[in-house]
Amino acid sequence: MLDLKDKIAGSWLGLAIGEALGLSVRGLKPATISQCFGKMDDYKDVRPYLGKGVKHYHMKGLYGAMTQRALVVSDCLLQLKKTDGDHILESMRTLAQGGPEGNFGLFRHSHHDFNQALTDSINRSHLLDSGRMSCDLSYATLAVPIALYCRQFKRNQLTDYLETGLLWTHHPLEAIGLLLTGYVTTQCLQLDPQKGIAVSESERILTELIETCELAEQWFERNAYGMWKETESNEKNVFSRTLKVLTSRLKNNLPDIDGWICENASAFYNTEIRYPVQKYVLTLFPFALSLLLKPGNTFSGLLAQATGLGREADKSGAILGAWMGAIVGASKIPPGLKSGLVNFKEMKLRAECLYSRKNSGALKNLVEMESGLTRKEFEEKKKWESKIPKKTSANKVPKKISGQTFLEETVDLKKEDPYQWRKLQKEKTKSKRDRRKKGFKEPPPPL
């Protein structure tokens, strides 16, 4: 018998765990991750590697903006029993205020498009006219609380998912990616954790996923044709076509799925895409789906594989964490990943409220909760990033004594006097060249 409460908690915690794992290696190359951290089977402390491969501080075990935005949607559902664009935007604006200096309010590691979309939302003439063109699966996690609250996917919910996406982006593919993320989450809730995803279940999910995608494409053609036409480019219904080809390749066990994902996305975006974890909907979603449907997955193994590739590791980690957590349940998530998650108790309480579909009254205020976490990370960031070794300037002022040139002190002439800096570099190069050719001789003392 399926324990729905455990599976909803597993998905909700998996979302936060996956993002927290991925944030520590976001933007890194797989070789750098392997060299610094080894296998991505636990939260990583980035402090020893700041300035030595890792550029930005991330608190160990703490989730970021993707989970924070999902928290806003979950609170909206618990308070209003439905998604409401005005309520979501207002709650997001509240979180975007009162943060530490240099932060976008209380949001942690949020991207520019989200910051701009939320800033512009105050002056919108229409609620769903964001004007942004994000198409990198940044908003997919907004679908997870909707899926956990509703449990099953119904066609009349399609508009709720799509309009939640259109609050932030003008791009249909991003909204469809959000919808399909929610659909897969509902399907994972129905799977037996003992059996996982059998071949028959995999085929069913893919078939219904394509049908759902086609319904979304038809929705855009009927309700937002101008928006749809603007992004259709030279190919119609690219998302459903991508899923159809992916289904065929998975069914026939064709090799190099990752290579095909990159090739397919490159053709649509008209740019060279070399990695399936680059920030595009048509790379990240098919990549995450193909990983999920591989046989023999475990929660920690799947997340280690996804986040170990770096780049957009926070997105792939969050989505796959939500999906795999919905399959295995919270009880099957490794204890270390649960205990190491910052704010685990509050996240678990919210999972229980999503299961009961009501606010128990024991939930901590979202703004107060996130304020404390953001400020704590900010203070640690100041402490540790101040220890990053500064690059010393290689521009040195030559001084001549008795005809011999030597370097006495370091001065950053490049910024203060670019002309003088170039002149000194030329003199230094000429001096070295002359010494190599003729050898250096001490000039005779003056008479």
C-alpha positions as CSV (number, residue, x, y, z in Angstrom):
1,M,0.0,0.0,0.0
2,L,1.3,3.4,-0.9
3,D,2.0,5.8,1.9
4,L,1.0,9.1,0.3
5,K,2.0,11.2,3.3
6,D,5.6,9.8,3.1
7,K,5.8,10.2,-0.6
8,I,4.6,13.9,-0.5
9,A,7.2,14.5,2.2
10,G,9.8,12.8,0.1
11,S,9.1,14.9,-2.9
12,W,9.1,18.2,-0.9
13,L,12.3,17.4,0.9
14,G,13.9,16.0,-2.3
15,L,13.3,19.4,-3.9
16,A,15.2,21.2,-1.2
17,I,17.9,18.6,-0.9
18,G,18.6,18.4,-4.6
19,E,19.0,22.2,-4.9
20,A,21.2,22.4,-1.8
21,L,23.5,19.7,-3.3
22,G,23.6,21.4,-6.7
23,L,24.2,24.9,-5.4
24,S,27.7,24.0,-4.1
25,V,28.8,22.9,-7.6
26,R,26.7,25.2,-9.7
27,G,28.7,26.4,-12.7
28,L,31.6,24.0,-12.2
29,K,32.9,21.5,-14.7
30,P,32.7,17.8,-13.9
31,A,36.5,17.5,-13.7
32,T,36.7,20.3,-11.1
33,I,33.9,18.7,-9.1
34,S,35.7,15.3,-9.1
35,Q,39.0,16.9,-8.1
36,C,37.6,19.0,-5.3
37,F,34.7,17.0,-3.9
38,G,34.8,13.5,-5.4
39,K,31.4,11.9,-5.5
40,M,28.4,14.1,-5.0
41,D,26.7,11.9,-2.4
42,D,26.5,14.5,0.4
43,Y,26.5,18.2,1.0
44,K,29.8,19.8,0.3
45,D,31.7,22.5,2.2
46,V,33.0,25.0,-0.4
47,R,35.1,27.0,2.0
48,P,38.4,25.2,1.4
49,Y,38.0,25.8,-2.4
50,L,37.0,29.4,-2.5
51,G,39.3,31.1,-5.0
52,K,40.6,27.7,-6.1
53,G,37.9,26.6,-8.5
54,V,34.8,27.7,-6.5
55,K,33.9,31.4,-7.0
56,H,31.0,31.9,-4.7
57,Y,30.1,30.9,-1.2
58,H,27.1,28.7,-0.5
59,M,26.2,27.6,2.9
60,K,26.5,23.8,3.3
61,G,23.1,22.1,3.1
62,L,21.1,25.3,2.5
63,Y,18.6,25.6,-0.4
64,G,18.3,28.7,-2.6
65,A,15.8,30.7,-4.6
66,M,14.2,27.8,-6.5
67,T,13.0,26.2,-3.3
68,Q,12.1,29.7,-1.8
69,R,9.8,30.4,-4.7
70,A,8.2,26.9,-4.3
71,L,7.6,27.8,-0.6
72,V,5.7,30.9,-1.7
73,V,3.4,28.8,-3.9
74,S,2.8,26.2,-1.2
75,D,1.8,28.9,1.3
76,C,-0.6,30.4,-1.3
77,L,-2.2,27.0,-1.7
78,L,-2.5,26.4,2.0
79,Q,-4.0,29.8,2.6
80,L,-6.3,30.2,-0.4
81,K,-6.8,26.6,-1.5
82,K,-5.8,27.6,-5.1
83,T,-3.0,29.3,-7.0
84,D,-3.5,33.1,-7.2
85,G,-1.2,35.2,-9.3
86,D,-1.7,38.4,-7.3
87,H,-1.1,36.6,-4.0
88,I,2.0,34.9,-5.4
89,L,3.5,38.1,-6.8
90,E,2.8,40.1,-3.6
91,S,4.4,37.4,-1.4
92,M,7.5,37.3,-3.7
93,R,7.8,41.1,-3.5
94,T,7.7,40.8,0.3
95,L,10.6,38.4,0.2
96,A,12.5,40.7,-2.2
97,Q,12.7,43.3,0.5
98,G,14.8,43.8,3.7
99,G,17.7,41.5,2.8
100,P,21.4,42.1,3.4
101,E,23.3,44.6,1.3
102,G,23.8,43.4,-2.3
103,N,21.1,40.7,-2.0
104,F,17.8,40.7,-3.9
105,G,15.9,40.9,-0.6
106,L,15.8,37.5,1.1
107,F,16.3,35.5,-2.0
108,R,19.5,33.5,-2.2
109,H,21.4,33.0,-5.4
110,S,18.5,34.2,-7.6
111,H,19.1,34.9,-11.2
112,H,18.8,38.3,-13.0
113,D,15.7,37.4,-15.1
114,F,13.7,36.6,-12.0
115,N,14.9,39.8,-10.2
116,Q,13.9,41.9,-13.2
117,A,10.5,40.1,-13.7
118,L,9.6,40.7,-10.1
119,T,10.7,44.3,-10.2
120,D,8.8,45.0,-13.4
121,S,5.6,43.2,-12.0
122,I,4.6,46.4,-10.1
123,N,4.0,48.3,-13.3
124,R,2.4,45.6,-15.4
125,S,-0.7,46.4,-17.3
126,H,-1.6,42.7,-17.4
127,L,-0.9,40.1,-14.8
128,L,0.6,37.6,-17.2
129,D,2.6,40.0,-19.4
130,S,6.0,39.7,-17.7
131,G,7.9,40.8,-20.8
132,R,10.8,38.5,-19.9
133,M,12.0,35.7,-22.2
134,S,13.5,33.2,-19.7
135,C,13.7,29.7,-21.2
136,D,16.1,27.9,-18.9
137,L,13.7,25.8,-16.6
138,S,14.3,28.2,-13.7
139,Y,10.6,28.2,-12.7
140,A,9.9,24.4,-13.0
141,T,10.0,23.9,-9.2
142,L,6.9,26.2,-8.9
143,A,4.9,23.2,-10.2
144,V,6.0,20.8,-7.4
145,P,3.8,22.3,-4.6
146,I,0.8,22.4,-7.0
147,A,1.4,18.7,-7.9
148,L,1.7,17.7,-4.3
149,Y,-1.4,19.6,-3.2
150,C,-3.5,18.2,-6.1
151,R,-1.9,14.6,-6.1
152,Q,-3.4,13.8,-9.5
153,F,-3.1,15.6,-12.8
154,K,-6.4,16.7,-14.4
155,R,-6.9,18.6,-17.6
156,N,-8.7,21.4,-15.9
157,Q,-5.6,22.2,-13.9
158,L,-3.5,22.8,-17.1
159,T,-4.3,26.6,-17.0
160,D,-3.2,26.9,-13.4
161,Y,0.2,25.5,-14.2
162,L,0.7,27.5,-17.4
163,E,-0.4,30.8,-15.8
164,T,1.9,30.3,-12.9
165,G,4.7,30.1,-15.3
166,L,3.6,33.1,-17.3
167,L,3.8,35.3,-14.2
168,W,7.6,35.2,-14.8
169,T,8.3,34.6,-18.5
170,H,6.8,35.4,-21.9
171,H,8.3,32.2,-23.3
172,P,5.8,29.3,-23.9
173,L,8.5,26.6,-23.6
174,E,9.3,27.7,-20.0
175,A,5.7,27.6,-19.0
176,I,5.3,24.2,-20.7
177,G,8.4,22.9,-18.9
178,L,6.8,23.9,-15.6
179,L,3.6,22.1,-16.5
180,L,5.4,18.9,-17.5
181,T,7.5,19.0,-14.3
182,G,4.2,19.0,-12.3
183,Y,2.8,16.2,-14.4
184,V,5.8,14.0,-13.9
185,T,5.6,14.7,-10.1
186,T,2.0,13.5,-9.9
187,Q,2.9,10.3,-11.8
188,C,5.8,9.6,-9.5
189,L,3.4,9.8,-6.5
190,Q,1.4,7.0,-8.0
191,L,4.4,4.6,-8.4
192,D,5.1,1.7,-6.0
193,P,8.5,2.5,-4.3
194,Q,9.3,-1.2,-4.2
195,K,9.0,-1.6,-7.9
196,G,10.2,1.8,-9.1
197,I,9.6,2.7,-12.7
198,A,8.9,-0.5,-14.7
199,V,9.2,-0.5,-18.5
200,S,5.4,-0.5,-18.9
201,E,5.1,2.4,-16.5
202,S,7.8,4.3,-18.3
203,E,6.1,3.9,-21.6
204,R,2.8,5.0,-20.1
205,I,4.3,8.1,-18.5
206,L,6.0,9.1,-21.7
207,T,2.8,8.6,-23.8
208,E,0.7,10.7,-21.4
209,L,3.5,13.3,-21.1
210,I,3.4,13.8,-24.9
211,E,-0.4,14.2,-24.8
212,T,-0.2,16.7,-22.0
213,C,2.5,18.7,-23.9
214,E,0.3,18.7,-27.0
215,L,-2.6,20.0,-24.9
216,A,-0.4,22.8,-23.7
217,E,0.7,23.7,-27.2
218,Q,-2.9,23.9,-28.3
219,W,-3.7,26.1,-25.2
220,F,-1.1,28.6,-26.4
221,E,-2.4,28.6,-29.9
222,R,-5.9,29.3,-28.7
223,N,-5.3,31.7,-25.7
224,A,-1.9,33.4,-26.5
225,Y,-1.4,33.0,-30.2
226,G,0.8,36.2,-30.5
227,M,3.2,34.9,-27.8
228,W,3.2,31.4,-29.3
229,K,3.9,32.7,-32.8
230,E,6.7,34.9,-31.6
231,T,8.7,31.9,-30.2
232,E,7.7,29.2,-32.7
233,S,10.7,30.2,-34.9
234,N,11.0,27.9,-37.9
235,E,9.6,24.8,-36.1
236,K,6.2,24.1,-34.8
237,N,5.4,22.2,-31.6
238,V,9.1,21.7,-30.9
239,F,8.5,20.5,-27.3
240,S,6.1,17.6,-28.2
241,R,8.3,16.6,-31.1
242,T,11.4,16.5,-28.8
243,L,9.5,14.2,-26.4
244,K,8.4,11.9,-29.2
245,V,11.9,11.5,-30.5
246,L,13.2,11.0,-27.0
247,T,10.6,8.4,-26.3
248,S,11.6,6.5,-29.5
249,R,15.3,6.6,-28.6
250,L,14.7,5.4,-25.0
251,K,12.4,2.6,-26.2
252,N,14.9,1.4,-28.7
253,N,17.8,1.8,-26.3
254,L,19.7,4.0,-28.7
255,P,23.1,5.2,-27.4
256,D,24.3,8.7,-26.8
257,I,21.0,10.2,-25.6
258,D,23.0,13.2,-24.2
259,G,24.5,13.9,-27.6
260,W,21.1,13.8,-29.3
261,I,19.7,16.2,-26.6
262,C,22.4,18.7,-27.4
263,E,22.0,18.4,-31.1
264,N,18.2,18.8,-31.0
265,A,18.4,21.9,-28.7
266,S,21.2,23.4,-30.9
267,A,19.0,23.2,-33.9
268,F,16.1,25.0,-32.2
269,Y,18.1,27.7,-30.4
270,N,20.4,28.2,-33.3
271,T,23.5,28.1,-31.1
272,E,26.1,25.4,-30.3
273,I,25.1,23.4,-27.2
274,R,27.7,20.9,-26.0
275,Y,26.3,19.7,-22.7
276,P,22.8,18.5,-21.7
277,V,23.1,20.4,-18.4
278,Q,23.3,23.8,-20.1
279,K,20.6,26.3,-19.2
280,Y,17.9,25.6,-21.8
281,V,14.5,24.0,-21.3
282,L,15.1,21.6,-24.3
283,T,18.3,20.3,-22.7
284,L,17.5,20.2,-19.0
285,F,14.0,18.7,-19.1
286,P,14.8,15.8,-21.5
287,F,18.1,15.2,-19.7
288,A,16.3,15.0,-16.3
289,L,13.6,12.8,-17.7
290,S,16.1,10.4,-19.3
291,L,18.0,10.0,-16.1
292,L,14.8,9.4,-14.1
293,L,13.6,6.6,-16.4
294,K,16.9,4.7,-16.2
295,P,16.4,1.4,-14.3
296,G,17.9,0.8,-10.9
297,N,17.9,4.4,-9.7
298,T,18.3,5.2,-6.0
299,F,17.7,8.7,-4.5
300,S,21.3,9.5,-3.6
301,G,22.7,7.8,-6.7
302,L,20.4,9.7,-9.1
303,L,21.3,13.1,-7.4
304,A,25.0,12.3,-7.4
305,Q,24.8,11.6,-11.1
306,A,22.9,14.7,-11.9
307,T,24.8,17.2,-9.7
308,G,28.2,15.6,-10.5
309,L,27.9,17.2,-14.0
310,G,27.9,20.7,-12.6
311,R,26.8,23.7,-14.6
312,E,23.0,24.0,-13.9
313,A,23.3,21.4,-11.1
314,D,20.9,23.2,-8.8
315,K,18.1,22.9,-11.3
316,S,18.7,19.3,-12.3
317,G,19.2,18.4,-8.6
318,A,16.0,20.1,-7.5
319,I,13.8,18.6,-10.2
320,L,15.2,15.1,-9.9
321,G,15.1,15.3,-6.1
322,A,11.4,16.1,-6.2
323,W,10.7,13.3,-8.7
324,M,12.7,10.6,-7.0
325,G,11.6,11.7,-3.6
326,A,8.0,11.3,-4.7
327,I,8.8,7.7,-5.8
328,V,10.7,6.4,-2.8
329,G,9.2,8.6,0.0
330,A,10.9,10.5,2.8
331,S,11.7,7.4,4.8
332,K,14.0,6.1,2.0
333,I,16.0,9.3,1.7
334,P,19.4,8.8,3.4
335,P,19.4,10.1,7.0
336,G,22.5,12.2,6.4
337,L,20.8,14.1,3.6
338,K,17.8,14.8,5.8
339,S,19.7,15.8,8.9
340,G,22.2,17.9,7.0
341,L,19.5,19.9,5.3
342,V,19.3,23.4,6.9
343,N,15.8,24.1,8.1
344,F,14.8,20.4,7.8
345,K,12.1,20.6,10.6
346,E,10.2,23.5,9.0
347,M,10.4,21.9,5.5
348,K,9.0,18.7,7.0
349,L,6.2,20.6,8.7
350,R,5.2,22.2,5.4
351,A,5.2,18.8,3.7
352,E,2.7,17.6,6.3
353,C,0.5,20.6,5.7
354,L,0.6,19.9,1.9
355,Y,-0.6,16.4,2.7
356,S,-3.4,17.6,4.9
357,R,-4.1,20.5,2.6
358,K,-4.4,23.0,5.5
359,N,-2.1,25.1,7.6
360,S,-1.7,23.5,11.0
361,G,-0.9,26.8,12.6
362,A,2.5,25.6,13.7
363,L,4.3,26.9,10.6
364,K,6.9,29.6,11.0
365,N,6.2,32.8,9.1
366,L,7.9,32.5,5.8
367,V,9.5,36.0,5.8
368,E,10.9,35.5,9.3
369,M,12.2,32.0,8.5
370,E,14.0,33.0,5.3
371,S,15.3,36.3,6.8
372,G,17.2,34.4,9.5
373,L,18.6,31.9,7.0
374,T,19.6,34.5,4.4
375,R,21.3,36.7,7.0
376,K,23.2,33.7,8.5
377,E,24.5,32.7,5.1
378,F,25.4,36.4,4.3
379,E,27.5,36.7,7.5
380,E,29.3,33.5,6.8
381,K,29.9,34.6,3.2
382,K,31.5,37.9,4.3
383,K,33.7,36.0,6.7
384,W,35.0,33.4,4.3
385,E,35.1,35.3,1.0
386,S,37.4,37.9,2.8
387,K,39.9,35.1,3.1
388,I,40.1,34.4,-0.6
389,P,43.7,35.2,-1.6
390,K,44.0,38.3,-3.6
391,K,45.8,38.2,-6.9
392,T,49.0,40.2,-6.6
393,S,49.9,42.5,-9.5
394,A,52.6,41.3,-11.8
395,N,53.3,44.9,-12.8
396,K,56.5,46.0,-11.2
397,V,58.4,49.2,-11.4
398,P,62.0,48.7,-12.6
399,K,64.6,50.8,-11.0
400,K,68.2,51.2,-12.3
401,I,71.2,51.2,-10.0
402,S,74.7,51.0,-11.5
403,G,73.2,50.0,-14.9
404,Q,71.5,46.9,-13.4
405,T,67.7,46.6,-13.6
406,F,65.9,44.9,-10.8
407,L,62.4,44.8,-9.3
408,E,61.9,46.7,-6.1
409,E,58.2,46.9,-5.4
410,T,54.8,46.1,-6.8
411,V,52.7,49.0,-8.1
412,D,49.4,48.7,-10.1
413,L,50.4,51.0,-12.9
414,K,48.0,49.4,-15.3
415,K,45.1,51.2,-13.6
416,E,46.8,54.4,-12.5
417,D,48.7,55.1,-15.8
418,P,48.1,52.7,-18.6
419,Y,50.6,54.5,-20.9
420,Q,53.4,54.3,-18.4
421,W,52.6,50.6,-17.7
422,R,52.9,49.7,-21.4
423,K,56.1,51.6,-21.7
424,L,57.6,49.7,-18.8
425,Q,56.5,46.4,-20.2
426,K,58.2,47.1,-23.5
427,E,61.4,48.2,-21.7
428,K,61.4,45.0,-19.6
429,T,60.8,42.8,-22.6
430,K,63.6,44.5,-24.6
431,S,66.0,44.2,-21.6
432,K,65.3,40.5,-21.3
433,R,65.8,39.9,-25.0
434,D,69.1,41.8,-25.0
435,R,70.4,39.8,-22.0
436,R,69.5,36.5,-23.7
437,K,71.4,37.5,-26.9
438,K,74.5,39.2,-25.5
439,G,74.7,38.2,-21.9
440,F,74.6,40.7,-19.1
441,K,77.8,42.7,-18.2
442,E,78.2,45.1,-15.4
443,P,79.0,48.6,-16.9
444,P,82.4,50.1,-15.9
445,P,82.3,52.6,-13.0
446,P,82.1,56.2,-13.9
447,L,85.3,58.2,-14.1
